[in-house]
Amino acid sequence: MAPQLNEEEIDDLIYFARAGEKDDLTTTLTELAEREKVSVAEIIASAKDEGKSTCLHMAAGNGHLDIVTLILSEFASRPKEKQAYIDAANEYGNTGLHWAALGGHLDVIKLLMAAGASPALANDKNYVPLDLASFGEKHDVVDYFLEQAGGLEDKNTAEGLKAAAEGLKVDDDGNVEFKMSVGDTSEASGSGSAQN
């Protein structure tokens, strides 16, 4: 059964996360979890304001690394719920990572990325966190996102080239035979000439 939190309790949780009030947040989460007979993670997941912003949005957007760490730790044994919570969008499509990027909170961004936050999710204006960091001239954050993207590109390029090379066969006459495997496991073949 989902926790039954009233508006004032949700407001308190959101406020404590936004203001960096770790002790108050911890105490309130524990009390509510005991009262509702649910986990702290379930309380955290159910606390959303009228704009669908979560405690994570508030903590990340204000650079409260200790609060973000606390929130993520409550989902440690719940990987699917953790992923859904980390990438939860508010009414404008922004995630906690968007808000951390907008605020230039690199330490929070690194923690969220290590926890699996997706830097590729776009908000309702089609902006990813990198865009928001760029608009705000948060150059260290922009550099970090570009470094992360570069690492993925390098890995994908290497894996893609290896797979492409493995899928080619050149016969003695210079004809190329290939298998198409992009998004599909069936074997398609074609031929062409390797000669220029």
RABELNOR-V320531 format. One record per residue. N is the residue number from 1. SS is DSSP state (a for helix, b for strand, c for the rest). PSI is psi in whole degrees, -180 to 180 (* if undefined). D_LAST is the distance of its C-alpha to the last C-alpha in Angstrom with 2 decimals. Layout:
BEGIN
n:N ss:SS psi:PSI d_last:D_LAST
n:N ss:SS psi:PSI d_last:D_LAST
END
This chain:
BEGIN
n:1 ss:c psi:133 d_last:68.15
n:2 ss:c psi:144 d_last:66.63
n:3 ss:c psi:144 d_last:68.71
n:4 ss:c psi:90 d_last:71.06
n:5 ss:c psi:139 d_last:70.86
n:6 ss:c psi:171 d_last:72.77
n:7 ss:a psi:-39 d_last:71.54
n:8 ss:a psi:-40 d_last:73.50
n:9 ss:a psi:-42 d_last:72.07
n:10 ss:a psi:-45 d_last:68.51
n:11 ss:a psi:-42 d_last:69.30
n:12 ss:a psi:-47 d_last:70.71
n:13 ss:a psi:-46 d_last:67.64
n:14 ss:a psi:-45 d_last:65.30
n:15 ss:a psi:-47 d_last:67.57
n:16 ss:a psi:-39 d_last:67.83
n:17 ss:a psi:-43 d_last:64.03
n:18 ss:a psi:-40 d_last:63.60
n:19 ss:a psi:-7 d_last:66.41
n:20 ss:c psi:28 d_last:65.41
n:21 ss:c psi:78 d_last:68.69
n:22 ss:a psi:-45 d_last:67.61
n:23 ss:a psi:-45 d_last:71.11
n:24 ss:a psi:-40 d_last:72.07
n:25 ss:a psi:-47 d_last:68.80
n:26 ss:a psi:-46 d_last:69.19
n:27 ss:a psi:-48 d_last:72.82
n:28 ss:a psi:-42 d_last:72.22
n:29 ss:a psi:-45 d_last:69.28
n:30 ss:a psi:-46 d_last:71.38
n:31 ss:a psi:-44 d_last:74.41
n:32 ss:a psi:-40 d_last:72.46
n:33 ss:a psi:-41 d_last:70.66
n:34 ss:a psi:-45 d_last:74.03
n:35 ss:a psi:-42 d_last:75.66
n:36 ss:a psi:-8 d_last:72.90
n:37 ss:c psi:46 d_last:72.44
n:38 ss:c psi:175 d_last:68.66
n:39 ss:c psi:161 d_last:66.28
n:40 ss:a psi:-37 d_last:65.74
n:41 ss:a psi:-39 d_last:62.09
n:42 ss:a psi:-36 d_last:63.35
n:43 ss:a psi:-48 d_last:65.59
n:44 ss:a psi:-47 d_last:62.76
n:45 ss:a psi:-28 d_last:60.44
n:46 ss:a psi:-9 d_last:63.18
n:47 ss:c psi:97 d_last:64.04
n:48 ss:b psi:140 d_last:62.23
n:49 ss:c psi:-177 d_last:63.68
n:50 ss:c psi:-21 d_last:63.81
n:51 ss:c psi:14 d_last:60.31
n:52 ss:c psi:15 d_last:58.90
n:53 ss:c psi:144 d_last:58.57
n:54 ss:b psi:175 d_last:59.30
n:55 ss:a psi:-36 d_last:60.88
n:56 ss:a psi:-43 d_last:57.39
n:57 ss:a psi:-50 d_last:56.49
n:58 ss:a psi:-47 d_last:59.68
n:59 ss:a psi:-44 d_last:59.40
n:60 ss:a psi:-43 d_last:55.71
n:61 ss:a psi:-22 d_last:56.20
n:62 ss:c psi:7 d_last:59.08
n:63 ss:c psi:27 d_last:57.51
n:64 ss:c psi:83 d_last:59.96
n:65 ss:a psi:-40 d_last:58.01
n:66 ss:a psi:-36 d_last:61.05
n:67 ss:a psi:-42 d_last:61.47
n:68 ss:a psi:-43 d_last:57.79
n:69 ss:a psi:-45 d_last:58.07
n:70 ss:a psi:-49 d_last:61.24
n:71 ss:a psi:-49 d_last:59.73
n:72 ss:a psi:-35 d_last:56.62
n:73 ss:a psi:-29 d_last:58.82
n:74 ss:c psi:-16 d_last:60.70
n:75 ss:c psi:10 d_last:57.53
n:76 ss:c psi:-39 d_last:56.62
n:77 ss:c psi:15 d_last:57.44
n:78 ss:c psi:69 d_last:56.04
n:79 ss:a psi:-40 d_last:52.24
n:80 ss:a psi:-44 d_last:51.59
n:81 ss:a psi:-38 d_last:54.42
n:82 ss:a psi:-47 d_last:53.35
n:83 ss:a psi:-45 d_last:49.83
n:84 ss:a psi:-39 d_last:51.26
n:85 ss:a psi:-45 d_last:53.82
n:86 ss:a psi:-40 d_last:51.47
n:87 ss:c psi:12 d_last:49.15
n:88 ss:c psi:132 d_last:52.08
n:89 ss:c psi:146 d_last:51.78
n:90 ss:c psi:-171 d_last:54.75
n:91 ss:c psi:-17 d_last:55.38
n:92 ss:c psi:7 d_last:52.80
n:93 ss:c psi:5 d_last:50.09
n:94 ss:c psi:139 d_last:50.54
n:95 ss:c psi:175 d_last:50.59
n:96 ss:a psi:-35 d_last:52.38
n:97 ss:a psi:-39 d_last:49.12
n:98 ss:a psi:-48 d_last:48.91
n:99 ss:a psi:-39 d_last:52.46
n:100 ss:a psi:-40 d_last:51.94
n:101 ss:a psi:-43 d_last:48.90
n:102 ss:a psi:-38 d_last:50.90
n:103 ss:a psi:-9 d_last:53.68
n:104 ss:c psi:30 d_last:51.47
n:105 ss:c psi:80 d_last:52.84
n:106 ss:a psi:-40 d_last:50.14
n:107 ss:a psi:-38 d_last:52.20
n:108 ss:a psi:-41 d_last:52.70
n:109 ss:a psi:-46 d_last:49.02
n:110 ss:a psi:-42 d_last:48.08
n:111 ss:a psi:-46 d_last:50.69
n:112 ss:a psi:-42 d_last:49.58
n:113 ss:a psi:-42 d_last:45.91
n:114 ss:a psi:-29 d_last:46.97
n:115 ss:c psi:-5 d_last:49.00
n:116 ss:c psi:9 d_last:46.04
n:117 ss:c psi:140 d_last:46.35
n:118 ss:c psi:119 d_last:43.27
n:119 ss:c psi:-3 d_last:42.03
n:120 ss:c psi:-2 d_last:39.86
n:121 ss:c psi:128 d_last:42.81
n:122 ss:c psi:147 d_last:43.31
n:123 ss:c psi:-171 d_last:46.77
n:124 ss:c psi:-11 d_last:47.93
n:125 ss:c psi:8 d_last:46.53
n:126 ss:c psi:31 d_last:43.11
n:127 ss:c psi:133 d_last:43.55
n:128 ss:c psi:167 d_last:42.67
n:129 ss:a psi:-38 d_last:44.79
n:130 ss:a psi:-43 d_last:42.36
n:131 ss:a psi:-45 d_last:42.97
n:132 ss:a psi:-38 d_last:46.72
n:133 ss:a psi:-40 d_last:46.61
n:134 ss:a psi:-45 d_last:44.61
n:135 ss:a psi:-36 d_last:47.09
n:136 ss:c psi:5 d_last:49.91
n:137 ss:c psi:41 d_last:48.29
n:138 ss:c psi:77 d_last:48.50
n:139 ss:a psi:-36 d_last:45.89
n:140 ss:a psi:-35 d_last:46.42
n:141 ss:a psi:-43 d_last:45.84
n:142 ss:a psi:-48 d_last:42.71
n:143 ss:a psi:-42 d_last:41.36
n:144 ss:a psi:-48 d_last:42.26
n:145 ss:a psi:-41 d_last:40.51
n:146 ss:a psi:-38 d_last:37.33
n:147 ss:a psi:-44 d_last:37.48
n:148 ss:a psi:-43 d_last:37.93
n:149 ss:a psi:-39 d_last:35.01
n:150 ss:a psi:-41 d_last:32.80
n:151 ss:a psi:-40 d_last:33.81
n:152 ss:a psi:-42 d_last:32.94
n:153 ss:a psi:-46 d_last:29.53
n:154 ss:a psi:-45 d_last:28.79
n:155 ss:a psi:-47 d_last:30.05
n:156 ss:a psi:-38 d_last:28.19
n:157 ss:a psi:-47 d_last:24.88
n:158 ss:a psi:-45 d_last:25.36
n:159 ss:a psi:-40 d_last:26.50
n:160 ss:a psi:-43 d_last:23.79
n:161 ss:a psi:-39 d_last:20.95
n:162 ss:a psi:-46 d_last:22.81
n:163 ss:a psi:-40 d_last:23.28
n:164 ss:a psi:-43 d_last:19.67
n:165 ss:a psi:-38 d_last:18.64
n:166 ss:a psi:-25 d_last:21.51
n:167 ss:c psi:-1 d_last:20.42
n:168 ss:b psi:145 d_last:17.02
n:169 ss:b psi:126 d_last:16.86
n:170 ss:b psi:125 d_last:14.05
n:171 ss:c psi:180 d_last:15.51
n:172 ss:c psi:-23 d_last:15.43
n:173 ss:c psi:2 d_last:13.16
n:174 ss:c psi:7 d_last:10.30
n:175 ss:b psi:141 d_last:11.68
n:176 ss:b psi:130 d_last:12.59
n:177 ss:b psi:137 d_last:16.21
n:178 ss:b psi:157 d_last:17.87
n:179 ss:b psi:135 d_last:21.39
n:180 ss:c psi:125 d_last:22.49
n:181 ss:c psi:15 d_last:25.49
n:182 ss:c psi:109 d_last:26.06
n:183 ss:c psi:15 d_last:29.76
n:184 ss:c psi:145 d_last:29.91
n:185 ss:c psi:-2 d_last:30.30
n:186 ss:c psi:154 d_last:29.33
n:187 ss:c psi:120 d_last:26.28
n:188 ss:c psi:143 d_last:23.73
n:189 ss:b psi:156 d_last:20.71
n:190 ss:b psi:171 d_last:17.58
n:191 ss:b psi:156 d_last:14.51
n:192 ss:b psi:-179 d_last:10.93
n:193 ss:b psi:136 d_last:7.86
n:194 ss:c psi:0 d_last:6.59
n:195 ss:c psi:146 d_last:3.81
n:196 ss:c psi:* d_last:0.00
END
